[in-house]
């Protein structure tokens, strides 16, 4: 596959994952108490660590979003982002294995998704995709990089809208 195509895929992925991490980080910051409550409900950390963990995740997700958007050191950004998603998958998997599927995922602010093996595997798949995104690199030409980022943001928004509409039809 030609290098330009790989770089465009990298820019597309960086845009999509950058937007995802920025959206979730900023969204969780707007209701950090609820997010800390979600973390505490997982029962994987001492109760008094829920707020510090919530703030650490909020800052980390926001910084990862900015890092992915920047296109700088994409391989490292992909590895760090994938590692965070895998940590989330493990935390979810532990609770699903314990039968605690009534818990909120806490993934996307404003979306009440319960824990399931599907949510665990979704995080694993996203981790693989963001890792591959990091390996693709970025275009050398600035306009192509911006174009790829904007296409990635658009792709993320389309996926979220589709998921929201599909969920609404299933409930309704």
C-alpha angles and dihedrals in degrees: 000000000000117000093240091058091050091048091050089051088050091052091046091051092044090053094048096044093039090055091045094052093043092048094048095042095049092040092053090048090059090060104022092155091061092046091050088050090053090051092048091050090060088067093212097115133043110273093247090057094061097089096043089047091049092051092046092052092046092052093043094050092047093049091046089052091052091044093052090048091051093060089218119142091350096181092059092043089053093049094047092046092048091049091053092050091049091051088053090048092052092049090050093044092053090054095044089051088052088054093248096136093138090079122105114248091226088208105122119025113242093019115101105208118165122221117268139147086263090061090048092051092043088060092047091051091047089050091054092047095049090046090053089046089058091051092053095065126203134284116266092223111081096217092054089050092053091045091052092048092051091048088051092052089048091049091051092049091049091050092049092047091049092049091048093049092045091051091048091052092049091052096041 
